[in-house]
Amino acid sequence: MTPLAREPLWRSVVPAGAPSLTEVKAGQTLRILDLEGNQAVDTLFFSLANPRERYDVQRTLRRQGSVYLTTGSVLYSNLGHPMLTIVDDTCGRHDTLGGACAQESNTVRYALDTRHMHSCRDNYLHACLHDGRLGKGDIGPNINFFMNVPVTAEGGLTFEDGISAPGKYVELRAEMDVIVLISNCPQLNNPCNGYNPTPAELLVWA
């Protein structure tokens, strides 16, 4: 799909550091757009018909044989069903291992005085509280679109400067009706956002 070749059904800007919860129907295409570049977009997917069915990172990575996602990657649920397929990707690689920042991980990785800082887990819980269909127990391993977390030769993980840029995007075709839960990452302590969180945009086509 060429950029804005036709008008989307809807579009919405997710402010820097903010959450978003929306629905995408089977057959529709969701574009997640990195507006200013180097912004991590932490994302979870759930079946709209049964939110207990959700994105499963282990099943997804095992079936495709790669720890990164890009064009052609199929995202599988914990019940083994295809949820979404990445049909276009101008960034080239997306993280599945770095997880979502939380108060607890901030204090372990950085310092005790970072505990008060807003986190992706807080964003998820805030969105779930207001929506009512999801709760604390539904928050599992997520995808970090546009985030750069290389695997070291020793098997460890490092947080590096993003490989995205302004206007880069990833497009996913929904294979079932899904709930899309996003934290437009507020992290200030590592380079996943260039130490400066920025907005992202969501667009959906039929």
N, CA, C and O of each residue as an XYZ file, in Angstrom:
824
protein
N       0.850     -1.192      0.000
C       0.000      0.000      0.000
C       0.882      1.236      0.000
O       1.682      1.418      0.917
N       0.756      2.074     -0.988
C       1.531      3.302     -1.023
C       0.984      4.275      0.012
O      -0.205      4.224      0.327
N       1.816      5.156      0.546
C       1.369      6.059      1.599
C       0.158      6.890      1.190
O       0.217      7.666      0.236
N      -0.952      6.716      1.930
C      -2.176      7.483      1.732
C      -2.644      7.464      0.278
O      -3.076      8.486     -0.255
N      -2.554      6.277     -0.368
C      -3.069      6.147     -1.723
C      -4.574      6.380     -1.752
O      -5.127      6.785     -2.774
N      -5.229      6.124     -0.631
C      -6.649      6.452     -0.493
C      -6.917      6.792      0.962
O      -6.133      6.444      1.845
N      -8.005      7.458      1.201
C      -8.307      7.920      2.544
C      -8.613      6.739      3.466
O      -9.351      5.831      3.084
N      -8.059      6.747      4.660
C      -8.348      5.671      5.608
C      -9.769      5.785      6.161
O     -10.406      6.835      6.071
N     -10.251      4.674      6.738
C     -11.544      4.691      7.414
C     -11.492      5.632      8.612
O     -12.432      6.382      8.873
N     -10.397      5.579      9.322
C     -10.182      6.509     10.432
C      -8.701      6.624     10.714
O      -7.902      5.775     10.317
N      -8.354      7.688     11.405
C      -6.969      7.918     11.811
C      -6.976      8.626     13.150
O      -7.889      9.391     13.460
N      -5.952      8.363     13.936
C      -5.891      8.941     15.275
C      -4.433      9.082     15.687
O      -3.633      8.167     15.489
N      -4.095     10.218     16.255
C      -2.750     10.443     16.767
C      -2.710     10.044     18.245
O      -3.537     10.484     19.043
N      -1.734      9.202     18.590
C      -1.505      8.821     19.980
C      -0.426      9.752     20.530
O       0.713      9.696     20.068
N      -0.746     10.597     21.494
C       0.246     11.557     21.991
C       1.471     10.866     22.573
O       1.417      9.691     22.936
N       2.555     11.590     22.659
C       3.783     11.066     23.254
C       3.511     10.556     24.658
O       2.944     11.267     25.487
N       3.921      9.312     24.921
C       3.799      8.744     26.257
C       2.413      8.291     26.652
O       2.195      7.947     27.814
N       1.461      8.278     25.723
C       0.064      8.000     26.059
C      -0.365      6.595     25.633
O       0.293      5.977     24.796
N      -1.469      6.083     26.205
C      -2.023      4.804     25.784
C      -3.085      4.964     24.707
O      -3.573      6.064     24.451
N      -3.435      3.838     24.079
C      -4.521      3.805     23.105
C      -5.116      2.409     23.113
O      -4.383      1.423     23.192
N      -6.425      2.312     23.032
C      -7.119      1.026     22.906
C      -8.184      1.175     21.844
O      -9.073      2.018     21.959
N      -8.095      0.352     20.800
C      -9.026      0.459     19.692
C      -9.313     -0.917     19.119
O      -8.735     -1.906     19.569
N     -10.197     -0.995     18.134
C     -10.550     -2.257     17.496
C     -10.249     -2.185     16.007
O     -10.415     -1.141     15.376
N      -9.802     -3.309     15.454
C      -9.600     -3.451     14.021
C     -10.300     -4.741     13.600
O     -10.103     -5.789     14.215
N     -11.112     -4.660     12.557
C     -11.901     -5.808     12.133
C     -11.142     -6.658     11.116
O     -10.247     -6.171     10.425
N     -11.511     -7.924     11.037
C     -10.878     -8.855     10.107
C     -10.929     -8.289      8.690
O     -11.970     -7.814      8.236
N      -9.794     -8.345      8.001
C      -9.696     -7.829      6.642
C      -9.255     -6.386      6.563
O      -8.828     -5.932      5.502
N      -9.346     -5.648      7.665
C      -8.872     -4.271      7.676
C      -7.356     -4.236      7.881
O      -6.773     -5.175      8.423
N      -6.733     -3.153      7.445
C      -5.290     -2.972      7.572
C      -5.006     -1.800      8.498
O      -5.515     -0.697      8.301
N      -4.189     -2.055      9.509
C      -3.771     -1.049     10.475
C      -2.366     -0.582     10.140
O      -1.457     -1.401     10.009
N      -2.177      0.717      9.999
C      -0.846      1.288      9.867
C      -0.482      1.980     11.173
O      -1.244      2.803     11.683
N       0.705      1.637     11.719
C       1.273      2.336     12.858
C       2.406      3.190     12.307
O       3.382      2.670     11.766
N       2.270      4.494     12.449
C       3.159      5.453     11.795
C       4.021      6.170     12.835
O       3.504      6.781     13.770
N       5.326      6.087     12.658
C       6.288      6.781     13.512
C       6.439      8.204     12.976
O       7.185      8.435     12.024
N       5.743      9.140     13.577
C       5.644     10.485     13.015
C       6.973     11.232     13.006
O       7.314     11.869     12.009
N       7.723     11.164     14.096
C       8.946     11.965     14.202
C      10.210     11.124     14.246
O      11.313     11.670     14.259
N      10.065      9.782     14.268
C      11.226      8.901     14.243
C      11.731      8.520     15.615
O      11.628      9.286     16.573
N      12.292      7.295     15.693
C      12.933      6.804     16.921
C      11.963      6.750     18.089
O      12.334      7.087     19.213
N      10.718      6.329     17.843
C       9.718      6.216     18.892
C       9.259      4.768     19.005
O       8.779      4.194     18.028
N       9.402      4.174     20.187
C       8.934      2.807     20.423
C       7.424      2.820     20.670
O       6.915      3.633     21.441
N       6.715      1.899     19.997
C       5.270      1.771     20.157
C       4.991      0.360     20.673
O       4.956     -0.594     19.897
N       4.793      0.233     21.986
C       4.591     -1.060     22.633
C       3.152     -1.504     22.415
O       2.219     -0.780     22.761
N       2.965     -2.707     21.835
C       1.645     -3.095     21.339
C       1.280     -4.511     21.755
O       2.114     -5.417     21.727
N       0.008     -4.690     22.144
C      -0.583     -5.986     22.447
C      -1.836     -6.170     21.608
O      -2.519     -5.201     21.278
N      -2.139     -7.426     21.262
C      -3.328     -7.739     20.475
C      -4.156     -8.807     21.195
O      -3.615     -9.738     21.792
N      -5.488     -8.646     21.125
C      -6.422     -9.583     21.734
C      -7.554     -9.861     20.747
O      -7.922     -8.994     19.954
N      -8.100    -11.070     20.802
C      -9.274    -11.377     20.001
C     -10.465    -10.579     20.523
O     -10.728    -10.569     21.726
N     -11.176     -9.917     19.633
C     -12.354     -9.157     20.047
C     -13.451    -10.080     20.552
O     -14.160     -9.741     21.499
N     -13.597    -11.250     19.926
C     -14.646    -12.190     20.319
C     -14.363    -12.840     21.669
O     -15.286    -13.153     22.421
N     -13.081    -13.040     21.970
C     -12.677    -13.690     23.209
C     -11.341    -13.113     23.645
O     -10.299    -13.627     23.239
N     -11.336    -12.057     24.461
C     -10.082    -11.397     24.835
C      -9.098    -12.294     25.584
O      -7.939    -11.918     25.756
N      -9.542    -13.479     26.035
C      -8.585    -14.406     26.644
C      -7.659    -14.998     25.585
O      -6.605    -15.543     25.913
N      -8.051    -14.890     24.318
C      -7.167    -15.267     23.224
C      -6.350    -14.039     22.862
O      -6.904    -12.984     22.555
N      -5.028    -14.179     22.897
C      -4.170    -13.007     22.764
C      -2.889    -13.351     22.019
O      -2.558    -14.520     21.821
N      -2.181    -12.309     21.614
C      -0.882    -12.478     20.950
C       0.041    -13.320     21.812
O       0.162    -13.096     23.016
N       0.699    -14.302     21.175
C       1.610    -15.224     21.853
C       2.992    -15.097     21.221
O       3.204    -15.539     20.092
N       3.934    -14.494     21.949
C       5.255    -14.250     21.393
C       6.008    -15.545     21.127
O       6.680    -15.661     20.102
N       5.910    -16.526     22.029
C       6.653    -17.771     21.832
C       6.191    -18.511     20.588
O       7.009    -18.964     19.787
N       4.885    -18.633     20.429
C       4.357    -19.337     19.264
C       4.701    -18.591     17.975
O       5.038    -19.207     16.964
N       4.613    -17.257     18.020
C       4.908    -16.449     16.838
C       6.364    -16.615     16.407
O       6.638    -16.844     15.229
N       7.288    -16.503     17.343
C       8.712    -16.592     16.993
C       9.103    -18.005     16.580
O       9.916    -18.181     15.672
N       8.538    -19.003     17.230
C       8.864    -20.392     16.878
C       8.425    -20.715     15.458
O       9.152    -21.383     14.722
N       7.245    -20.249     15.067
C       6.721    -20.580     13.741
C       7.450    -19.862     12.619
O       7.534    -20.377     11.503
N       7.978    -18.675     12.903
C       8.658    -17.960     11.826
C      10.173    -18.094     11.897
O      10.872    -17.737     10.949
N      10.696    -18.613     13.033
C      12.123    -18.852     13.141
C      12.963    -17.598     13.218
O      14.101    -17.587     12.749
N      12.423    -16.535     13.803
C      13.168    -15.286     13.933
C      12.687    -14.545     15.171
O      11.515    -14.624     15.538
N      13.611    -13.818     15.817
C      13.224    -13.045     17.004
C      12.747    -11.647     16.637
O      12.323    -10.894     17.513
N      12.808    -11.287     15.360
C      12.351     -9.973     14.916
C      11.172    -10.130     13.962
O      11.015    -11.168     13.319
N      10.353     -9.099     13.880
C       9.185     -9.093     13.001
C       9.403     -8.111     11.856
O      10.015     -7.058     12.031
N       8.889     -8.474     10.679
C       8.938     -7.590      9.518
C       7.920     -8.096      8.495
O       7.101     -8.958      8.814
N       7.963     -7.574      7.283
C       6.993     -7.946      6.254
C       6.929     -9.465      6.096
O       7.954    -10.135      5.966
N       5.710     -9.989      6.109
C       5.495    -11.426      5.988
C       5.319    -12.142      7.312
O       4.823    -13.268      7.342
N       5.716    -11.512      8.407
C       5.555    -12.139      9.723
C       4.073    -12.274     10.067
O       3.292    -11.341      9.878
N       3.700    -13.444     10.572
C       2.343    -13.700     11.033
C       2.347    -13.726     12.556
O       3.165    -14.417     13.164
N       1.447    -12.984     13.171
C       1.333    -12.951     14.627
C       0.277    -13.957     15.045
O      -0.883    -13.863     14.645
N       0.695    -14.928     15.861
C      -0.200    -15.997     16.282
C      -0.704    -15.765     17.698
O      -0.056    -15.098     18.504
N      -1.881    -16.332     17.987
C      -2.478    -16.241     19.312
C      -2.040    -17.419     20.176
O      -1.421    -18.366     19.693
N      -2.372    -17.342     21.462
C      -2.071    -18.440     22.370
C      -2.896    -19.694     22.060
O      -2.624    -20.756     22.620
N      -3.887    -19.592     21.188
C      -4.660    -20.749     20.746
C      -4.190    -21.245     19.381
O      -4.780    -22.168     18.819
N      -3.140    -20.640     18.851
C      -2.566    -21.094     17.597
C      -3.206    -20.531     16.356
O      -2.951    -21.030     15.259
N      -4.034    -19.502     16.488
C      -4.705    -18.909     15.335
C      -3.940    -17.684     14.833
O      -3.424    -16.914     15.644
N      -3.856    -17.486     13.517
C      -3.276    -16.250     12.997
C      -4.135    -15.048     13.413
O      -5.350    -15.054     13.215
N      -3.509    -14.036     13.979
C      -4.227    -12.836     14.402
C      -4.046    -11.704     13.403
O      -5.017    -11.067     12.995
N      -2.799    -11.454     13.009
C      -2.480    -10.388     12.062
C      -1.270    -10.811     11.239
O      -0.470    -11.646     11.661
N      -1.157    -10.218     10.060
C      -0.001    -10.427      9.192
C       0.599     -9.080      8.847
O      -0.120     -8.160      8.458
N       1.922     -8.952      8.986
C       2.592     -7.718      8.578
C       2.701     -7.720      7.058
O       3.394     -8.559      6.481
N       2.019     -6.783      6.414
C       1.957     -6.759      4.951
C       2.849     -5.688      4.342
O       3.119     -5.717      3.142
N       3.312     -4.742      5.157
C       4.228     -3.713      4.658
C       5.001     -3.161      5.845
O       4.455     -3.006      6.937
N       6.282     -2.865      5.622
C       7.131     -2.432      6.717
C       8.281     -1.605      6.154
O       9.177     -2.146      5.506
N       8.260     -0.313      6.395
C       9.325      0.541      5.888
C      10.443      0.736      6.906
O      11.435      1.403      6.616
N      10.292      0.163      8.088
C      11.349      0.217      9.098
C      12.306     -0.962      8.935
O      13.524     -0.782      8.926
N      11.747     -2.181      8.805
C      12.568     -3.347      8.505
C      12.737     -4.347      9.618
O      13.096     -5.495      9.356
N      12.489     -3.948     10.866
C      12.689     -4.870     11.975
C      12.032     -4.319     13.227
O      12.114     -3.125     13.512
N      11.376     -5.205     13.975
C      10.674     -4.772     15.184
C      10.952     -5.761     16.311
O      11.024     -6.969     16.083
N      11.107     -5.249     17.517
C      11.545     -6.039     18.665
C      10.404     -6.842     19.287
O       9.266     -6.382     19.369
N      10.745     -8.058     19.724
C       9.781     -8.905     20.438
C      10.296     -9.325     21.811
O       9.599    -10.044     22.528
N      11.502     -8.895     22.197
C      12.150     -9.418     23.397
C      12.298     -8.401     24.525
O      12.389     -8.786     25.690
N      12.322     -7.113     24.199
C      12.636     -6.093     25.201
C      11.565     -5.879     26.243
O      11.848     -5.373     27.330
N      10.315     -6.262     25.925
C       9.232     -6.108     26.881
C       8.808     -4.670     27.080
O       9.298     -3.760     26.412
N       7.892     -4.481     28.007
C       7.343     -3.158     28.309
C       7.960     -2.632     29.594
O       8.121     -3.377     30.561
N       8.306     -1.355     29.606
C       8.863     -0.766     30.824
C       7.789     -0.705     31.912
O       6.600     -0.562     31.628
N       8.239     -0.818     33.159
C       7.350     -0.793     34.324
C       8.076     -0.103     35.468
O       9.288      0.099     35.399
N       7.356      0.256     36.509
C       7.994      0.866     37.671
C       9.118     -0.017     38.196
O      10.206      0.457     38.523
N       8.827     -1.320     38.267
C       9.797     -2.243     38.841
C      11.060     -2.344     37.983
O      12.175     -2.281     38.501
N      10.877     -2.501     36.671
C      12.047     -2.631     35.805
C      12.833     -1.320     35.736
O      14.058     -1.341     35.618
N      12.145     -0.191     35.807
C      12.854      1.092     35.814
C      13.795      1.201     37.010
O      14.925      1.669     36.876
N      13.326      0.768     38.180
C      14.166      0.884     39.374
C      15.346     -0.084     39.320
O      16.432      0.238     39.800
N      15.139     -1.278     38.735
C      16.227     -2.261     38.631
C      17.255     -1.817     37.602
O      18.458     -1.912     37.844
N      16.790     -1.335     36.458
C      17.704     -0.984     35.367
C      18.400      0.354     35.581
O      19.539      0.534     35.151
N      17.723      1.301     36.247
C      18.237      2.662     36.264
C      18.524      3.133     37.690
O      19.683      3.159     38.105
N      17.504      3.501     38.434
C      17.738      3.977     39.804
C      16.399      4.022     40.540
O      15.336      4.072     39.921
N      16.469      4.003     41.851
C      15.248      4.021     42.646
C      14.417      5.273     42.387
O      13.189      5.232     42.467
N      15.081      6.381     42.077
C      14.326      7.618     41.900
C      13.587      7.671     40.562
O      12.920      8.665     40.276
N      13.691      6.605     39.720
C      12.898      6.554     38.488
C      11.559      5.857     38.698
O      10.760      5.771     37.766
N      11.303      5.363     39.898
C      10.087      4.585     40.148
C       8.816      5.386     39.838
O       7.825      4.832     39.362
N       8.856      6.688     40.111
C       7.662      7.508     39.913
C       7.367      7.776     38.444
O       6.273      8.229     38.108
N       8.329      7.502     37.562
C       8.156      7.835     36.142
C       7.074      6.970     35.513
O       6.937      5.790     35.838
N       6.312      7.568     34.615
C       5.266      6.861     33.906
C       5.897      5.743     33.078
O       7.029      5.876     32.615
N       5.156      4.627     32.888
C       5.691      3.467     32.193
C       4.641      2.875     31.261
O       3.461      3.219     31.337
N       5.086      1.982     30.381
C       4.163      1.317     29.462
C       3.158      0.445     30.218
O       1.983      0.396     29.856
N       3.614     -0.233     31.254
C       2.675     -1.054     32.034
C       1.590     -0.178     32.660
O       0.419     -0.558     32.672
N       1.970      0.987     33.177
C       0.972      1.916     33.706
C      -0.017      2.322     32.609
O      -1.223      2.387     32.846
N       0.500      2.592     31.415
C      -0.369      2.944     30.294
C      -1.373      1.838     29.996
O      -2.568      2.093     29.845
N      -0.871      0.598     29.915
C      -1.757     -0.532     29.650
C      -2.868     -0.625     30.697
O      -4.043     -0.768     30.360
N      -2.483     -0.542     31.957
C      -3.471     -0.684     33.037
C      -4.476      0.459     33.015
O      -5.660      0.249     33.280
N      -4.019      1.659     32.704
C      -4.925      2.811     32.617
C      -5.961      2.600     31.516
O      -7.152      2.828     31.726
N      -5.498      2.160     30.331
C      -6.424      1.930     29.221
C      -7.395      0.812     29.548
O      -8.582      0.918     29.240
N      -6.908     -0.272     30.176
C      -7.769     -1.400     30.522
C      -8.826     -1.006     31.541
O      -9.978     -1.429     31.440
N      -8.440     -0.202     32.515
C      -9.367      0.237     33.554
C     -10.541      0.989     32.948
O     -11.685      0.790     33.356
N     -10.266      1.845     31.983
C     -11.324      2.661     31.389
C     -12.160      1.869     30.383
O     -13.324      2.197     30.152
N     -11.574      0.824     29.781
C     -12.309      0.030     28.797
C     -13.171     -1.039     29.445
O     -14.325     -1.223     29.057
N     -12.631     -1.744     30.424
C     -13.408     -2.721     31.168
C     -13.333     -4.157     30.679
O     -13.719     -5.066     31.415
N     -12.851     -4.397     29.466
C     -12.804     -5.765     28.943
C     -11.518     -6.491     29.305
O     -11.486     -7.722     29.297
N     -10.468     -5.762     29.619
C      -9.171     -6.330     29.926
C      -8.741     -5.885     31.315
O      -9.175     -4.846     31.814
N      -7.876     -6.693     31.932
C      -7.401     -6.362     33.264
C      -5.929     -6.649     33.418
O      -5.242     -6.965     32.447
N      -5.442     -6.540     34.649
C      -4.022     -6.702     34.940
C      -3.499     -8.056     34.470
O      -2.382     -8.147     33.961
N      -4.301     -9.110     34.637
C      -3.882    -10.449     34.251
C      -3.765    -10.661     32.757
O      -3.220    -11.675     32.319
N      -4.267     -9.722     31.961
C      -4.213     -9.849     30.501
C      -2.946     -9.240     29.901
O      -2.698     -9.388     28.704
N      -2.150     -8.563     30.711
C      -0.952     -7.896     30.196
C       0.190     -8.911     30.127
O       0.687     -9.371     31.155
N       0.596     -9.249     28.913
C       1.661    -10.221     28.712
C       2.775     -9.642     27.859
O       2.824     -8.430     27.647
N       3.679    -10.494     27.361
C       4.772    -10.026     26.504
C       4.246     -9.333     25.248
O       3.320     -9.823     24.602
N       4.834     -8.212     24.914
C       4.327     -7.349     23.851
C       5.302     -7.240     22.694
O       6.432     -7.721     22.771
N       4.856     -6.605     21.627
C       5.718     -6.231     20.506
C       6.117     -4.769     20.686
O       5.293     -3.933     21.056
N       7.387     -4.469     20.422
C       7.866     -3.086     20.446
C       8.133     -2.646     19.013
O       9.241     -2.807     18.502
N       7.115     -2.091     18.371
C       7.308     -1.621     17.005
C       8.293     -0.456     16.998
O       8.217      0.449     17.829
N       9.226     -0.498     16.034
C      10.264      0.519     15.797
C      11.394      0.498     16.832
O      12.314      1.311     16.747
N      11.340     -0.406     17.797
C      12.366     -0.415     18.845
C      13.523     -1.319     18.427
O      13.318     -2.366     17.812
N      14.741     -0.899     18.771
C      15.958     -1.607     18.383
C      16.592     -2.247     19.612
O      17.195     -1.562     20.438
N      16.451     -3.580     19.728
C      17.022     -4.326     20.853
C      17.852     -5.472     20.288
O      17.353     -6.592     20.181
N      19.106     -5.216     19.925
C      19.944     -6.272     19.363
C      20.253     -7.365     20.385
O      20.348     -7.105     21.585
N      20.407     -8.587     19.885
C      20.870     -9.705     20.704
C      22.384     -9.765     20.588
O      22.920     -9.829     19.481
N      23.084     -9.745     21.729
C      24.546     -9.739     21.719
C      25.089    -11.139     21.430
O      24.356    -12.128     21.474
N      26.350    -11.198     21.143
C      27.011    -12.485     20.874
C      26.927    -13.415     22.081
O      26.961    -14.636     21.929
N      26.817    -12.842     23.277
C      26.718    -13.647     24.502
C      25.283    -14.050     24.811
O      25.030    -14.745     25.795
N      24.348    -13.618     23.978
C      22.951    -13.964     24.197
C      22.183    -12.972     25.038
O      21.045    -13.245     25.419
N      22.769    -11.829     25.340
C      22.077    -10.791     26.102
C      21.350     -9.822     25.189
O      21.376     -9.965     23.967
N      20.702     -8.836     25.789
C      19.959     -7.821     25.049
C      20.519     -6.445     25.386
O      20.927     -6.188     26.518
N      20.533     -5.566     24.391
C      20.932     -4.184     24.626
C      19.905     -3.251     23.991
O      19.348     -3.555     22.936
N      19.660     -2.115     24.637
C      18.764     -1.102     24.093
C      19.605     -0.091     23.329
O      20.487      0.552     23.898
N      19.329      0.045     22.043
C      20.131      0.904     21.181
C      19.255      1.974     20.535
O      18.028      1.926     20.625
N      19.902      2.940     19.884
C      19.161      3.948     19.133
C      18.246      3.264     18.122
O      18.604      2.240     17.539
N      17.079      3.831     17.924
C      16.116      3.252     17.003
C      16.618      3.249     15.568
O      17.480      4.047     15.200
N      16.071      2.344     14.759
C      16.426      2.274     13.343
C      15.311      2.856     12.476
O      15.353      2.774     11.248
N      14.311      3.447     13.137
C      13.225      4.074     12.408
C      13.604      5.513     12.064
O      14.708      5.965     12.369
N      12.677      6.225     11.426
C      12.878      7.621     11.040
C      11.508      8.244     10.838
O      10.516      7.520     10.748
N      11.424      9.572     10.763
C      10.122     10.205     10.566
C       9.411      9.661      9.326
O       9.982      9.606      8.236
N       8.148      9.260      9.520
C       7.349      8.757      8.413
C       7.447      7.266      8.171
O       6.736      6.741      7.314
N       8.315      6.556      8.906
C       8.384      5.105      8.762
C       7.109      4.494      9.356
O       6.510      5.044     10.281
N       6.711      3.339      8.798
C       5.478      2.723      9.286
C       5.534      1.212      9.138
O       6.357      0.663      8.406
N       4.632      0.559      9.858
C       4.394     -0.870      9.705
C       2.889     -1.046      9.502
O       2.084     -0.401     10.173
N       2.514     -1.936      8.558
C       1.101     -2.197      8.287
C       0.782     -3.655      8.575
O       1.521     -4.561      8.190
N      -0.341     -3.861      9.265
C      -0.762     -5.199      9.653
C      -2.189     -5.436      9.187
O      -3.080     -4.627      9.444
N      -2.396     -6.553      8.501
C      -3.741     -6.955      8.106
C      -4.319     -7.869      9.188
O      -3.708     -8.871      9.559
N      -5.489     -7.515      9.681
C      -6.136     -8.316     10.721
C      -6.737     -9.575     10.112
O      -7.498     -9.503      9.148
N      -6.391    -10.734     10.679
C      -6.948    -12.008     10.222
C      -8.173    -12.392     11.036
O      -8.888    -13.332     10.687
N      -8.414    -11.665     12.119
C      -9.621    -11.804     12.945
C      -9.920    -10.438     13.521
O      -9.073     -9.546     13.462
N     -11.094    -10.255     14.072
C     -11.402     -9.010     14.767
C     -10.517     -8.918     16.010
O     -10.485     -9.844     16.820
N      -9.798     -7.802     16.163
C      -8.854     -7.691     17.271
C      -9.038     -6.391     18.053
O      -9.511     -5.380     17.534
N      -8.644     -6.464     19.313
C      -8.451     -5.290     20.152
C      -6.965     -4.953     20.094
O      -6.117     -5.826     20.275
N      -6.659     -3.704     19.846
C      -5.268     -3.255     19.765
C      -4.995     -2.346     20.966
O      -5.580     -1.270     21.090
N      -4.097     -2.793     21.846
C      -3.736     -2.039     23.045
C      -2.314     -1.518     22.878
O      -1.376     -2.295     22.699
N      -2.165     -0.206     22.936
C      -0.880      0.432     22.654
C      -0.449      1.314     23.821
O      -1.255      2.016     24.431
N       0.846      1.252     24.110
C       1.489      2.287     24.919
C       2.520      2.964     24.026
O       3.504      2.344     23.622
N       2.293      4.226     23.724
C       3.285      4.986     22.966
C       4.374      5.364     23.971
O       4.265      6.373     24.668
N       5.397      4.564     24.034
C       6.317      4.451     25.170
C       6.786      5.789     25.744
O       7.261      6.648     25.000
N       6.655      5.975     27.087
C       7.105      7.203     27.736
C       8.532      7.130     28.268
O       8.976      8.046     28.961
N       9.267      6.046     27.953
C      10.590      5.815     28.549
C      11.566      6.958     28.242
O      11.711      7.382     27.096
N      12.228      7.442     29.294
C      13.198      8.537     29.165
C      14.631      8.103     29.477
O      15.565      8.889     29.320
N      14.808      6.849     29.919
C      16.093      6.438     30.468
C      16.957      5.599     29.544
O      18.099      5.292     29.886
N      16.440      5.221     28.381
C      17.269      4.515     27.411
C      16.940      5.065     26.018
O      15.950      5.778     25.862
N      17.746      4.749     25.015
C      17.602      5.428     23.717
C      16.462      4.929     22.839
O      16.389      5.308     21.670
N      15.559      4.081     23.368
C      14.484      3.546     22.517
C      13.617      4.652     21.941
O      13.037      4.481     20.869
N      13.516      5.785     22.632
C      12.762      6.946     22.149
C      13.668      8.143     21.886
O      13.191      9.271     21.764
N      14.968      7.900     21.799
C      15.889      9.024     21.676
C      15.830      9.942     22.882
O      16.132     11.131     22.780
N      15.433      9.378     24.048
C      15.294     10.139     25.298
C      14.280     11.281     25.159
O      14.316     12.251     25.915
N      13.383     11.148     24.186
C      12.398     12.211     23.941
C      11.177     11.615     23.268
O      11.094     11.638     22.040
N      10.206     11.072     24.036
C       9.017     10.467     23.440
C       8.268     11.426     22.524
O       8.147     12.616     22.816
N       7.767     10.890     21.409
C       7.059     11.691     20.407
C       5.774     10.989     19.989
O       5.614      9.806     20.289
N       4.848     11.671     19.306
C       3.571     11.065     18.938
C       3.727      9.980     17.871
O       4.718      9.931     17.142
N       2.725      9.122     17.808
C       2.578      8.140     16.734
C       1.164      8.276     16.187
O       0.290      8.842     16.845
N       0.940      7.757     14.986
C      -0.379      7.849     14.375
C      -0.864      6.455     13.980
O      -0.088      5.618     13.518
N      -2.161      6.226     14.171
C      -2.810      4.990     13.751
C      -3.773      5.302     12.610
O      -4.547      6.256     12.690
N      -3.727      4.495     11.544
C      -4.637      4.635     10.411
C      -5.181      3.266     10.067
O      -4.458      2.274     10.157
N      -6.440      3.193      9.675
C      -7.062      1.926      9.306
C      -7.744      2.051      7.968
O      -8.513      2.980      7.723
N      -7.442      1.071      7.081
C      -8.106      0.967      5.787
C      -8.987     -0.282      5.755
O      -8.720     -1.259      6.455
N     -10.032     -0.237      4.941
C     -10.863     -1.421      4.731
C     -10.067     -2.439      3.925
O     -10.573     -3.521      3.627
